[in-house]
């Protein structure tokens, strides 16, 4: 079922209905014990939990997931997920705090737990076909002395498979070895790569079919050679910083990129809300101390 704000409010009005919905997503073929996978299960209705008749393990649909130990009612979780998925430029923790009537700490933790579930699967297929590649800098203030790549900005790299997926990640520098390492790791060898004229991409032609456009000379499209798609993705991400977040700690940059990837790649998916909840159910729990720990 496709979800909009009205249907979400109508469908998920109480905790019992919300749990039933999550159970249907997690166990479409019937409840199974997460410990021994037995299907012989008893329902302890008084405590809203299940007990395995084989190993006597007691559990709930949210046990061990991102929802674990949350004191928020499930309808607030559902609303938070919907708001993050339907807001093209995302939503700040401050805005979430106001809309859900919770503390800023709760809203911030809630948003990060949802982002945690959006982490890209590590063994996802490599990008193929025509792949646009572009690096940029996010956050901080522009340093007039250096003109490009100011030290207080975070270097990031984006790869867009035309008519396919977008991937983004932080990188330590925009040096040739770093750029080529990411490309070799994430792009199929039979792909054609499109970049701008930046010198760090010169080695791409040794291993891939490679075409460039020279932005410094005002060239943005030459036949099938252009990087407009990946640049548009970066433009949208930058607008989310300016319009919603205002500032992103570099420690959490990859988490924000994961959220953007998930929403950008699912922009035409009418079931993105449902698919995000499935991710939340299957992602491991995240403790608050993990988020506030200092970066190594």
C-alpha atoms as an extended CHARMM CRD file, in Angstrom:
* protein
*
       296  EXT
         1         1  UNK       CA              0.0000000000        0.0000000000        0.0000000000  PROA      1               0.0000000000
         2         2  UNK       CA              1.3030000000        3.4410000000       -0.9570000000  PROA      2               0.0000000000
         3         3  UNK       CA              1.5580000000        5.7280000000        2.0880000000  PROA      3               0.0000000000
         4         4  UNK       CA              0.7920000000        9.4300000000        2.2760000000  PROA      4               0.0000000000
         5         5  UNK       CA              0.3950000000       11.5830000000        5.3870000000  PROA      5               0.0000000000
         6         6  UNK       CA             -3.3890000000       11.1340000000        5.5870000000  PROA      6               0.0000000000
         7         7  UNK       CA             -3.2960000000        7.3490000000        5.1620000000  PROA      7               0.0000000000
         8         8  UNK       CA             -0.4460000000        7.1150000000        7.6830000000  PROA      8               0.0000000000
         9         9  UNK       CA             -2.5280000000        8.9130000000       10.3220000000  PROA      9               0.0000000000
        10        10  UNK       CA             -5.6240000000        6.8440000000        9.5290000000  PROA      10              0.0000000000
        11        11  UNK       CA             -3.8270000000        3.4940000000        9.4230000000  PROA      11              0.0000000000
        12        12  UNK       CA             -1.4580000000        3.7540000000       12.3770000000  PROA      12              0.0000000000
        13        13  UNK       CA             -3.5170000000        5.1630000000       15.2290000000  PROA      13              0.0000000000
        14        14  UNK       CA             -2.5890000000        2.7270000000       17.9860000000  PROA      14              0.0000000000
        15        15  UNK       CA              0.3780000000        0.6960000000       19.1440000000  PROA      15              0.0000000000
        16        16  UNK       CA             -1.2530000000       -2.6870000000       18.5130000000  PROA      16              0.0000000000
        17        17  UNK       CA             -1.9330000000       -1.9200000000       14.8450000000  PROA      17              0.0000000000
        18        18  UNK       CA              1.5940000000       -0.5750000000       14.4500000000  PROA      18              0.0000000000
        19        19  UNK       CA              3.1070000000       -3.7440000000       15.8940000000  PROA      19              0.0000000000
        20        20  UNK       CA              0.9430000000       -5.9240000000       13.6570000000  PROA      20              0.0000000000
        21        21  UNK       CA              2.1630000000       -3.9660000000       10.6340000000  PROA      21              0.0000000000
        22        22  UNK       CA              5.8170000000       -4.4240000000       11.6560000000  PROA      22              0.0000000000
        23        23  UNK       CA              5.2360000000       -8.1260000000       12.2850000000  PROA      23              0.0000000000
        24        24  UNK       CA              3.8600000000       -8.4920000000        8.7750000000  PROA      24              0.0000000000
        25        25  UNK       CA              6.9920000000       -6.8480000000        7.3840000000  PROA      25              0.0000000000
        26        26  UNK       CA              9.4250000000       -8.8690000000        9.4810000000  PROA      26              0.0000000000
        27        27  UNK       CA              7.6370000000      -12.2140000000        9.3590000000  PROA      27              0.0000000000
        28        28  UNK       CA              5.5450000000      -12.3450000000        6.1570000000  PROA      28              0.0000000000
        29        29  UNK       CA              5.2890000000      -16.1530000000        6.4600000000  PROA      29              0.0000000000
        30        30  UNK       CA              4.4720000000      -16.1700000000       10.1800000000  PROA      30              0.0000000000
        31        31  UNK       CA              6.3170000000      -15.4270000000       13.4250000000  PROA      31              0.0000000000
        32        32  UNK       CA              9.6470000000      -17.2040000000       13.8900000000  PROA      32              0.0000000000
        33        33  UNK       CA             11.9620000000      -17.3780000000       16.8790000000  PROA      33              0.0000000000
        34        34  UNK       CA             15.0170000000      -15.1500000000       16.2130000000  PROA      34              0.0000000000
        35        35  UNK       CA             17.1820000000      -17.5130000000       18.2560000000  PROA      35              0.0000000000
        36        36  UNK       CA             16.3200000000      -21.0150000000       16.9550000000  PROA      36              0.0000000000
        37        37  UNK       CA             13.9610000000      -20.1340000000       14.0490000000  PROA      37              0.0000000000
        38        38  UNK       CA             11.2260000000      -22.3810000000       15.3890000000  PROA      38              0.0000000000
        39        39  UNK       CA              7.7110000000      -21.6000000000       14.1520000000  PROA      39              0.0000000000
        40        40  UNK       CA              6.0890000000      -22.9580000000       17.3160000000  PROA      40              0.0000000000
        41        41  UNK       CA              5.3700000000      -19.6550000000       19.0340000000  PROA      41              0.0000000000
        42        42  UNK       CA              3.0550000000      -18.5810000000       21.8400000000  PROA      42              0.0000000000
        43        43  UNK       CA              1.7280000000      -15.0290000000       22.1220000000  PROA      43              0.0000000000
        44        44  UNK       CA              1.8720000000      -13.4260000000       25.5740000000  PROA      44              0.0000000000
        45        45  UNK       CA             -0.7770000000      -10.7830000000       24.9240000000  PROA      45              0.0000000000
        46        46  UNK       CA             -0.5300000000       -9.1230000000       28.3480000000  PROA      46              0.0000000000
        47        47  UNK       CA              3.0910000000       -8.1050000000       27.7370000000  PROA      47              0.0000000000
        48        48  UNK       CA              2.9110000000       -7.7380000000       23.9280000000  PROA      48              0.0000000000
        49        49  UNK       CA              5.6160000000      -10.3150000000       23.3540000000  PROA      49              0.0000000000
        50        50  UNK       CA              6.1440000000      -13.8380000000       22.0340000000  PROA      50              0.0000000000
        51        51  UNK       CA              7.6550000000      -16.9550000000       23.5770000000  PROA      51              0.0000000000
        52        52  UNK       CA              9.2680000000      -19.7490000000       21.6130000000  PROA      52              0.0000000000
        53        53  UNK       CA              7.8040000000      -23.1270000000       22.6030000000  PROA      53              0.0000000000
        54        54  UNK       CA             11.0660000000      -24.8270000000       21.6010000000  PROA      54              0.0000000000
        55        55  UNK       CA             13.7510000000      -22.7880000000       23.3940000000  PROA      55              0.0000000000
        56        56  UNK       CA             11.5550000000      -20.6120000000       25.6760000000  PROA      56              0.0000000000
        57        57  UNK       CA             13.1210000000      -17.4180000000       24.3590000000  PROA      57              0.0000000000
        58        58  UNK       CA             10.8800000000      -14.3650000000       24.7530000000  PROA      58              0.0000000000
        59        59  UNK       CA             11.0050000000      -11.6080000000       22.1320000000  PROA      59              0.0000000000
        60        60  UNK       CA              9.1120000000       -8.8110000000       20.4020000000  PROA      60              0.0000000000
        61        61  UNK       CA              9.0610000000       -7.6450000000       16.7990000000  PROA      61              0.0000000000
        62        62  UNK       CA             11.4220000000       -4.7560000000       17.6600000000  PROA      62              0.0000000000
        63        63  UNK       CA             13.9200000000       -6.7900000000       19.7210000000  PROA      63              0.0000000000
        64        64  UNK       CA             17.5310000000       -6.3490000000       18.6060000000  PROA      64              0.0000000000
        65        65  UNK       CA             16.5910000000       -3.8190000000       15.9270000000  PROA      65              0.0000000000
        66        66  UNK       CA             17.0520000000       -0.0480000000       15.6110000000  PROA      66              0.0000000000
        67        67  UNK       CA             13.7680000000        0.2530000000       17.5490000000  PROA      67              0.0000000000
        68        68  UNK       CA             15.3110000000       -1.6020000000       20.5150000000  PROA      68              0.0000000000
        69        69  UNK       CA             14.8380000000        0.0590000000       23.9350000000  PROA      69              0.0000000000
        70        70  UNK       CA             13.0580000000        3.0610000000       22.4360000000  PROA      70              0.0000000000
        71        71  UNK       CA             10.4980000000        4.7430000000       24.6880000000  PROA      71              0.0000000000
        72        72  UNK       CA              8.8870000000        6.5540000000       21.7740000000  PROA      72              0.0000000000
        73        73  UNK       CA              5.5030000000        5.2200000000       20.6290000000  PROA      73              0.0000000000
        74        74  UNK       CA              5.7030000000        3.4960000000       17.2590000000  PROA      74              0.0000000000
        75        75  UNK       CA              3.4460000000        6.0690000000       15.5690000000  PROA      75              0.0000000000
        76        76  UNK       CA              6.0880000000        8.7270000000       16.2580000000  PROA      76              0.0000000000
        77        77  UNK       CA              8.7160000000        6.4790000000       14.6980000000  PROA      77              0.0000000000
        78        78  UNK       CA              6.4880000000        6.0030000000       11.6630000000  PROA      78              0.0000000000
        79        79  UNK       CA              5.8960000000        9.7250000000       11.3360000000  PROA      79              0.0000000000
        80        80  UNK       CA              9.6380000000       10.4570000000       11.6530000000  PROA      80              0.0000000000
        81        81  UNK       CA             10.4340000000        7.9380000000        8.9090000000  PROA      81              0.0000000000
        82        82  UNK       CA              7.7370000000        9.4060000000        6.6620000000  PROA      82              0.0000000000
        83        83  UNK       CA              8.9830000000       12.9690000000        7.1780000000  PROA      83              0.0000000000
        84        84  UNK       CA             12.5910000000       12.0250000000        6.4120000000  PROA      84              0.0000000000
        85        85  UNK       CA             11.6100000000       10.0920000000        3.2870000000  PROA      85              0.0000000000
        86        86  UNK       CA              9.2090000000       12.6670000000        1.8770000000  PROA      86              0.0000000000
        87        87  UNK       CA             11.2850000000       15.7820000000        2.5730000000  PROA      87              0.0000000000
        88        88  UNK       CA             13.3840000000       16.2650000000       -0.5550000000  PROA      88              0.0000000000
        89        89  UNK       CA             15.9630000000       18.2590000000        1.4060000000  PROA      89              0.0000000000
        90        90  UNK       CA             15.4230000000       16.1400000000        4.5360000000  PROA      90              0.0000000000
        91        91  UNK       CA             14.4700000000       17.5410000000        7.9220000000  PROA      91              0.0000000000
        92        92  UNK       CA             16.5630000000       18.8460000000       10.8010000000  PROA      92              0.0000000000
        93        93  UNK       CA             16.5090000000       17.4430000000       14.3220000000  PROA      93              0.0000000000
        94        94  UNK       CA             15.1460000000       20.7970000000       15.5220000000  PROA      94              0.0000000000
        95        95  UNK       CA             12.2110000000       20.5690000000       13.1290000000  PROA      95              0.0000000000
        96        96  UNK       CA             11.6290000000       16.9350000000       14.1250000000  PROA      96              0.0000000000
        97        97  UNK       CA             11.6700000000       18.0180000000       17.7780000000  PROA      97              0.0000000000
        98        98  UNK       CA              8.9040000000       20.5540000000       17.1460000000  PROA      98              0.0000000000
        99        99  UNK       CA              6.7560000000       18.2650000000       14.9980000000  PROA      99              0.0000000000
       100       100  UNK       CA              6.9180000000       15.2490000000       17.3240000000  PROA      100             0.0000000000
       101       101  UNK       CA              6.8990000000       17.2660000000       20.5640000000  PROA      101             0.0000000000
       102       102  UNK       CA             10.0410000000       15.5900000000       21.9310000000  PROA      102             0.0000000000
       103       103  UNK       CA             13.3500000000       16.8810000000       23.2660000000  PROA      103             0.0000000000
       104       104  UNK       CA             16.1440000000       17.8590000000       20.8840000000  PROA      104             0.0000000000
       105       105  UNK       CA             18.2980000000       14.9840000000       22.2000000000  PROA      105             0.0000000000
       106       106  UNK       CA             15.5010000000       12.4960000000       21.4590000000  PROA      106             0.0000000000
       107       107  UNK       CA             14.9270000000       13.9300000000       17.9650000000  PROA      107             0.0000000000
       108       108  UNK       CA             18.6540000000       13.9310000000       17.1460000000  PROA      108             0.0000000000
       109       109  UNK       CA             19.0780000000       10.3330000000       18.3260000000  PROA      109             0.0000000000
       110       110  UNK       CA             15.9200000000        9.2790000000       16.4660000000  PROA      110             0.0000000000
       111       111  UNK       CA             17.1330000000       10.7720000000       13.1640000000  PROA      111             0.0000000000
       112       112  UNK       CA             20.5280000000        9.1300000000       13.4760000000  PROA      112             0.0000000000
       113       113  UNK       CA             19.0240000000        5.7350000000       14.2210000000  PROA      113             0.0000000000
       114       114  UNK       CA             16.9280000000        5.9900000000       11.0770000000  PROA      114             0.0000000000
       115       115  UNK       CA             20.0300000000        6.9990000000        9.0900000000  PROA      115             0.0000000000
       116       116  UNK       CA             21.8790000000        3.9880000000       10.4990000000  PROA      116             0.0000000000
       117       117  UNK       CA             19.3550000000        1.6940000000        8.8370000000  PROA      117             0.0000000000
       118       118  UNK       CA             20.0120000000        3.3330000000        5.4740000000  PROA      118             0.0000000000
       119       119  UNK       CA             23.6710000000        2.3140000000        5.2880000000  PROA      119             0.0000000000
       120       120  UNK       CA             24.4170000000        0.8410000000        1.8790000000  PROA      120             0.0000000000
       121       121  UNK       CA             24.9050000000       -2.9250000000        1.7400000000  PROA      121             0.0000000000
       122       122  UNK       CA             28.6650000000       -3.4850000000        1.5550000000  PROA      122             0.0000000000
       123       123  UNK       CA             28.5170000000       -6.1540000000       -1.1570000000  PROA      123             0.0000000000
       124       124  UNK       CA             26.1860000000       -4.2150000000       -3.4550000000  PROA      124             0.0000000000
       125       125  UNK       CA             26.8350000000       -4.7090000000       -7.2110000000  PROA      125             0.0000000000
       126       126  UNK       CA             29.3320000000       -2.4490000000       -8.9180000000  PROA      126             0.0000000000
       127       127  UNK       CA             28.0750000000        0.4470000000      -11.0070000000  PROA      127             0.0000000000
       128       128  UNK       CA             28.0330000000       -0.1940000000      -14.7480000000  PROA      128             0.0000000000
       129       129  UNK       CA             27.0440000000        1.3690000000      -18.0520000000  PROA      129             0.0000000000
       130       130  UNK       CA             27.8120000000        5.0860000000      -18.1000000000  PROA      130             0.0000000000
       131       131  UNK       CA             28.9680000000        6.3610000000      -14.6960000000  PROA      131             0.0000000000
       132       132  UNK       CA             29.3660000000       10.0430000000      -13.8530000000  PROA      132             0.0000000000
       133       133  UNK       CA             31.9820000000       10.8340000000      -11.1950000000  PROA      133             0.0000000000
       134       134  UNK       CA             32.5310000000       14.0930000000       -9.3370000000  PROA      134             0.0000000000
       135       135  UNK       CA             34.2650000000       15.1230000000       -6.1280000000  PROA      135             0.0000000000
       136       136  UNK       CA             33.4040000000       18.1700000000       -4.0660000000  PROA      136             0.0000000000
       137       137  UNK       CA             33.7520000000       19.7070000000       -0.6080000000  PROA      137             0.0000000000
       138       138  UNK       CA             30.9780000000       19.9230000000        1.9700000000  PROA      138             0.0000000000
       139       139  UNK       CA             30.5570000000       22.1580000000        5.0250000000  PROA      139             0.0000000000
       140       140  UNK       CA             32.9020000000       24.6800000000        6.6210000000  PROA      140             0.0000000000
       141       141  UNK       CA             33.6910000000       28.1400000000        5.2980000000  PROA      141             0.0000000000
       142       142  UNK       CA             35.3560000000       29.0430000000        2.0510000000  PROA      142             0.0000000000
       143       143  UNK       CA             39.0320000000       29.9490000000        2.4460000000  PROA      143             0.0000000000
       144       144  UNK       CA             39.9270000000       32.7520000000        0.0160000000  PROA      144             0.0000000000
       145       145  UNK       CA             43.6330000000       32.0230000000        0.3930000000  PROA      145             0.0000000000
       146       146  UNK       CA             43.3160000000       28.5210000000       -1.0500000000  PROA      146             0.0000000000
       147       147  UNK       CA             40.5080000000       29.1060000000       -3.5630000000  PROA      147             0.0000000000
       148       148  UNK       CA             39.7010000000       25.3610000000       -3.7530000000  PROA      148             0.0000000000
       149       149  UNK       CA             39.4580000000       22.5940000000       -1.2050000000  PROA      149             0.0000000000
       150       150  UNK       CA             39.6140000000       24.6220000000        2.0160000000  PROA      150             0.0000000000
       151       151  UNK       CA             40.9720000000       22.6610000000        4.9420000000  PROA      151             0.0000000000
       152       152  UNK       CA             37.8250000000       23.0320000000        7.0560000000  PROA      152             0.0000000000
       153       153  UNK       CA             35.6080000000       21.3860000000        4.4330000000  PROA      153             0.0000000000
       154       154  UNK       CA             35.1050000000       17.6200000000        4.0700000000  PROA      154             0.0000000000
       155       155  UNK       CA             36.0930000000       16.0430000000        0.7420000000  PROA      155             0.0000000000
       156       156  UNK       CA             33.3610000000       13.7900000000       -0.6660000000  PROA      156             0.0000000000
       157       157  UNK       CA             33.0350000000       11.7530000000       -3.8380000000  PROA      157             0.0000000000
       158       158  UNK       CA             29.9010000000       10.8750000000       -5.7840000000  PROA      158             0.0000000000
       159       159  UNK       CA             29.2940000000        8.2680000000       -8.4790000000  PROA      159             0.0000000000
       160       160  UNK       CA             26.0770000000        8.1880000000      -10.4960000000  PROA      160             0.0000000000
       161       161  UNK       CA             25.1110000000        5.3060000000      -12.7650000000  PROA      161             0.0000000000
       162       162  UNK       CA             22.9380000000        6.8570000000      -15.4630000000  PROA      162             0.0000000000
       163       163  UNK       CA             19.3910000000        5.5150000000      -15.0690000000  PROA      163             0.0000000000
       164       164  UNK       CA             20.6620000000        3.7640000000      -11.9530000000  PROA      164             0.0000000000
       165       165  UNK       CA             22.0960000000        4.2400000000       -8.4870000000  PROA      165             0.0000000000
       166       166  UNK       CA             23.9170000000        7.1320000000       -6.8840000000  PROA      166             0.0000000000
       167       167  UNK       CA             26.6850000000        6.4550000000       -4.3570000000  PROA      167             0.0000000000
       168       168  UNK       CA             28.5530000000        8.9220000000       -2.1760000000  PROA      168             0.0000000000
       169       169  UNK       CA             31.2290000000        8.7180000000        0.4910000000  PROA      169             0.0000000000
       170       170  UNK       CA             33.7460000000       10.8400000000        2.3250000000  PROA      170             0.0000000000
       171       171  UNK       CA             37.3530000000       10.6900000000        1.1560000000  PROA      171             0.0000000000
       172       172  UNK       CA             40.5010000000       11.8750000000        2.9810000000  PROA      172             0.0000000000
       173       173  UNK       CA             41.7420000000       13.9040000000       -0.0100000000  PROA      173             0.0000000000
       174       174  UNK       CA             40.8970000000       14.3420000000       -3.6720000000  PROA      174             0.0000000000
       175       175  UNK       CA             44.2700000000       12.9550000000       -4.7630000000  PROA      175             0.0000000000
       176       176  UNK       CA             44.6390000000       10.6720000000       -7.7780000000  PROA      176             0.0000000000
       177       177  UNK       CA             45.2510000000        7.4850000000       -5.7650000000  PROA      177             0.0000000000
       178       178  UNK       CA             42.1850000000        8.0470000000       -3.6020000000  PROA      178             0.0000000000
       179       179  UNK       CA             39.9040000000        8.7930000000       -6.5700000000  PROA      179             0.0000000000
       180       180  UNK       CA             41.1600000000        5.7990000000       -8.5550000000  PROA      180             0.0000000000
       181       181  UNK       CA             40.8400000000        3.5530000000       -5.5170000000  PROA      181             0.0000000000
       182       182  UNK       CA             37.1470000000        4.3970000000       -5.1420000000  PROA      182             0.0000000000
       183       183  UNK       CA             36.4970000000        4.0450000000       -8.8760000000  PROA      183             0.0000000000
       184       184  UNK       CA             38.2260000000        0.6440000000       -9.0460000000  PROA      184             0.0000000000
       185       185  UNK       CA             36.3060000000       -0.5280000000       -5.9930000000  PROA      185             0.0000000000
       186       186  UNK       CA             32.8370000000        0.6120000000       -7.0960000000  PROA      186             0.0000000000
       187       187  UNK       CA             32.7850000000        0.7240000000      -10.9230000000  PROA      187             0.0000000000
       188       188  UNK       CA             32.7180000000       -2.2380000000      -13.2900000000  PROA      188             0.0000000000
       189       189  UNK       CA             35.6570000000       -2.4210000000      -15.7090000000  PROA      189             0.0000000000
       190       190  UNK       CA             33.3740000000       -2.3960000000      -18.7570000000  PROA      190             0.0000000000
       191       191  UNK       CA             31.7780000000        0.9240000000      -17.7380000000  PROA      191             0.0000000000
       192       192  UNK       CA             32.3260000000        4.2910000000      -19.4070000000  PROA      192             0.0000000000
       193       193  UNK       CA             33.2880000000        7.0150000000      -16.9480000000  PROA      193             0.0000000000
       194       194  UNK       CA             32.4410000000       10.6910000000      -17.3300000000  PROA      194             0.0000000000
       195       195  UNK       CA             34.3310000000       13.3230000000      -15.3270000000  PROA      195             0.0000000000
       196       196  UNK       CA             35.3510000000       16.9620000000      -15.5180000000  PROA      196             0.0000000000
       197       197  UNK       CA             38.8610000000       18.0500000000      -16.4590000000  PROA      197             0.0000000000
       198       198  UNK       CA             40.3510000000       17.7360000000      -12.9420000000  PROA      198             0.0000000000
       199       199  UNK       CA             43.8990000000       16.3250000000      -13.1410000000  PROA      199             0.0000000000
       200       200  UNK       CA             43.1480000000       13.6500000000      -10.5300000000  PROA      200             0.0000000000
       201       201  UNK       CA             41.0730000000       11.7810000000      -13.1300000000  PROA      201             0.0000000000
       202       202  UNK       CA             43.7740000000       11.5780000000      -15.8010000000  PROA      202             0.0000000000
       203       203  UNK       CA             44.6540000000        7.9920000000      -14.8560000000  PROA      203             0.0000000000
       204       204  UNK       CA             41.0570000000        6.8150000000      -15.3790000000  PROA      204             0.0000000000
       205       205  UNK       CA             41.6560000000        6.4170000000      -19.1300000000  PROA      205             0.0000000000
       206       206  UNK       CA             44.3230000000        3.7810000000      -18.4920000000  PROA      206             0.0000000000
       207       207  UNK       CA             41.7770000000        1.3450000000      -17.0690000000  PROA      207             0.0000000000
       208       208  UNK       CA             38.3600000000        2.5330000000      -18.3290000000  PROA      208             0.0000000000
       209       209  UNK       CA             36.7160000000        4.1610000000      -21.2960000000  PROA      209             0.0000000000
       210       210  UNK       CA             36.8890000000        7.7770000000      -20.1740000000  PROA      210             0.0000000000
       211       211  UNK       CA             35.3980000000       11.0250000000      -21.4460000000  PROA      211             0.0000000000
       212       212  UNK       CA             35.7250000000       14.4860000000      -19.9190000000  PROA      212             0.0000000000
       213       213  UNK       CA             34.1240000000       17.9090000000      -20.1640000000  PROA      213             0.0000000000
       214       214  UNK       CA             36.1720000000       21.0370000000      -19.5830000000  PROA      214             0.0000000000
       215       215  UNK       CA             34.2220000000       23.2230000000      -17.1760000000  PROA      215             0.0000000000
       216       216  UNK       CA             37.0100000000       25.8150000000      -16.9700000000  PROA      216             0.0000000000
       217       217  UNK       CA             36.4120000000       26.5940000000      -20.6510000000  PROA      217             0.0000000000
       218       218  UNK       CA             32.6420000000       26.7430000000      -20.2780000000  PROA      218             0.0000000000
       219       219  UNK       CA             32.0360000000       23.2540000000      -21.6740000000  PROA      219             0.0000000000
       220       220  UNK       CA             29.3070000000       21.3100000000      -19.8580000000  PROA      220             0.0000000000
       221       221  UNK       CA             27.9340000000       18.9800000000      -22.5430000000  PROA      221             0.0000000000
       222       222  UNK       CA             29.6550000000       17.4140000000      -25.5360000000  PROA      222             0.0000000000
       223       223  UNK       CA             27.4500000000       14.7820000000      -27.0940000000  PROA      223             0.0000000000
       224       224  UNK       CA             27.0540000000       12.0380000000      -24.4830000000  PROA      224             0.0000000000
       225       225  UNK       CA             29.8670000000       13.4640000000      -22.3480000000  PROA      225             0.0000000000
       226       226  UNK       CA             28.5620000000       15.3870000000      -19.3330000000  PROA      226             0.0000000000
       227       227  UNK       CA             28.4360000000       15.1680000000      -15.5380000000  PROA      227             0.0000000000
       228       228  UNK       CA             25.2070000000       17.0940000000      -15.0350000000  PROA      228             0.0000000000
       229       229  UNK       CA             23.4880000000       14.2110000000      -13.2360000000  PROA      229             0.0000000000
       230       230  UNK       CA             26.0230000000       13.7770000000      -10.4320000000  PROA      230             0.0000000000
       231       231  UNK       CA             26.4330000000       17.5520000000      -10.1220000000  PROA      231             0.0000000000
       232       232  UNK       CA             22.6540000000       17.9100000000       -9.7170000000  PROA      232             0.0000000000
       233       233  UNK       CA             22.7640000000       15.3190000000       -6.9290000000  PROA      233             0.0000000000
       234       234  UNK       CA             25.4810000000       17.2890000000       -5.1300000000  PROA      234             0.0000000000
       235       235  UNK       CA             23.5120000000       20.5010000000       -5.6300000000  PROA      235             0.0000000000
       236       236  UNK       CA             20.4820000000       18.9410000000       -3.9480000000  PROA      236             0.0000000000
       237       237  UNK       CA             22.5970000000       17.6670000000       -1.0480000000  PROA      237             0.0000000000
       238       238  UNK       CA             24.1230000000       21.1140000000       -0.5810000000  PROA      238             0.0000000000
       239       239  UNK       CA             20.6470000000       22.6460000000       -0.4920000000  PROA      239             0.0000000000
       240       240  UNK       CA             19.7130000000       20.2450000000        2.2920000000  PROA      240             0.0000000000
       241       241  UNK       CA             22.6300000000       21.5990000000        4.3290000000  PROA      241             0.0000000000
       242       242  UNK       CA             21.7680000000       25.2320000000        3.6490000000  PROA      242             0.0000000000
       243       243  UNK       CA             18.0100000000       24.7960000000        4.0590000000  PROA      243             0.0000000000
       244       244  UNK       CA             17.7000000000       22.1020000000        6.7470000000  PROA      244             0.0000000000
       245       245  UNK       CA             20.8340000000       21.1000000000        8.6190000000  PROA      245             0.0000000000
       246       246  UNK       CA             22.8530000000       24.3690000000        8.4110000000  PROA      246             0.0000000000
       247       247  UNK       CA             25.8860000000       22.4750000000        9.7230000000  PROA      247             0.0000000000
       248       248  UNK       CA             27.0510000000       18.8470000000        9.6080000000  PROA      248             0.0000000000
       249       249  UNK       CA             29.7910000000       17.4810000000       11.8330000000  PROA      249             0.0000000000
       250       250  UNK       CA             32.3480000000       15.7240000000        9.6240000000  PROA      250             0.0000000000
       251       251  UNK       CA             32.2170000000       12.7440000000       12.0070000000  PROA      251             0.0000000000
       252       252  UNK       CA             28.6060000000       12.0920000000       10.9330000000  PROA      252             0.0000000000
       253       253  UNK       CA             28.9970000000       13.0860000000        7.2720000000  PROA      253             0.0000000000
       254       254  UNK       CA             28.7890000000        9.5120000000        5.9680000000  PROA      254             0.0000000000
       255       255  UNK       CA             25.5200000000        8.9980000000        7.8660000000  PROA      255             0.0000000000
       256       256  UNK       CA             23.9700000000       12.0460000000        6.1780000000  PROA      256             0.0000000000
       257       257  UNK       CA             25.2780000000       10.8290000000        2.8280000000  PROA      257             0.0000000000
       258       258  UNK       CA             23.6940000000        7.4060000000        3.4650000000  PROA      258             0.0000000000
       259       259  UNK       CA             20.3490000000        9.0840000000        4.1220000000  PROA      259             0.0000000000
       260       260  UNK       CA             20.6450000000       11.1710000000        0.9680000000  PROA      260             0.0000000000
       261       261  UNK       CA             21.6210000000        8.1300000000       -1.1300000000  PROA      261             0.0000000000
       262       262  UNK       CA             18.6830000000        6.0980000000        0.1460000000  PROA      262             0.0000000000
       263       263  UNK       CA             16.1640000000        8.8620000000       -0.4980000000  PROA      263             0.0000000000
       264       264  UNK       CA             17.6850000000        9.8780000000       -3.8630000000  PROA      264             0.0000000000
       265       265  UNK       CA             17.8030000000        6.3010000000       -5.1740000000  PROA      265             0.0000000000
       266       266  UNK       CA             14.2590000000        5.6490000000       -3.9540000000  PROA      266             0.0000000000
       267       267  UNK       CA             12.7380000000        8.8840000000       -5.2410000000  PROA      267             0.0000000000
       268       268  UNK       CA             10.5080000000        6.9880000000       -7.6870000000  PROA      268             0.0000000000
       269       269  UNK       CA              9.7260000000        4.1220000000       -5.3050000000  PROA      269             0.0000000000
       270       270  UNK       CA              6.0880000000        4.3840000000       -4.1260000000  PROA      270             0.0000000000
       271       271  UNK       CA              6.8860000000        1.9610000000       -1.2920000000  PROA      271             0.0000000000
       272       272  UNK       CA              9.9040000000        3.7820000000        0.1080000000  PROA      272             0.0000000000
       273       273  UNK       CA              8.2310000000        4.1940000000        3.5280000000  PROA      273             0.0000000000
       274       274  UNK       CA              7.6210000000        0.4480000000        3.8110000000  PROA      274             0.0000000000
       275       275  UNK       CA             11.1040000000       -0.4330000000        2.5630000000  PROA      275             0.0000000000
       276       276  UNK       CA             12.6610000000        1.9550000000        5.0960000000  PROA      276             0.0000000000
       277       277  UNK       CA             10.7550000000        0.3140000000        7.9530000000  PROA      277             0.0000000000
       278       278  UNK       CA             12.0290000000       -3.0870000000        6.7770000000  PROA      278             0.0000000000
       279       279  UNK       CA             15.5750000000       -1.6870000000        6.9670000000  PROA      279             0.0000000000
       280       280  UNK       CA             14.8830000000       -0.4490000000       10.4990000000  PROA      280             0.0000000000
       281       281  UNK       CA             13.6470000000       -3.8790000000       11.5660000000  PROA      281             0.0000000000
       282       282  UNK       CA             16.7110000000       -5.6370000000       10.1980000000  PROA      282             0.0000000000
       283       283  UNK       CA             19.4030000000       -3.1310000000       11.2080000000  PROA      283             0.0000000000
       284       284  UNK       CA             21.2570000000       -3.7380000000       14.5080000000  PROA      284             0.0000000000
       285       285  UNK       CA             20.5060000000       -1.5000000000       17.4670000000  PROA      285             0.0000000000
       286       286  UNK       CA             22.5090000000        1.6940000000       17.9100000000  PROA      286             0.0000000000
       287       287  UNK       CA             23.3420000000        3.0520000000       21.3440000000  PROA      287             0.0000000000
       288       288  UNK       CA             23.5570000000        6.7750000000       22.0930000000  PROA      288             0.0000000000
       289       289  UNK       CA             27.1390000000        6.4510000000       23.3200000000  PROA      289             0.0000000000
       290       290  UNK       CA             28.1780000000        5.2970000000       19.8350000000  PROA      290             0.0000000000
       291       291  UNK       CA             26.9900000000        8.5910000000       18.3650000000  PROA      291             0.0000000000
       292       292  UNK       CA             28.5990000000       10.8970000000       20.8870000000  PROA      292             0.0000000000
       293       293  UNK       CA             31.9260000000        9.0390000000       21.0530000000  PROA      293             0.0000000000
       294       294  UNK       CA             34.8150000000       11.0820000000       19.6780000000  PROA      294             0.0000000000
       295       295  UNK       CA             35.9930000000       10.2470000000       16.1780000000  PROA      295             0.0000000000
       296       296  UNK       CA             39.2210000000        8.2510000000       16.0260000000  PROA      296             0.0000000000
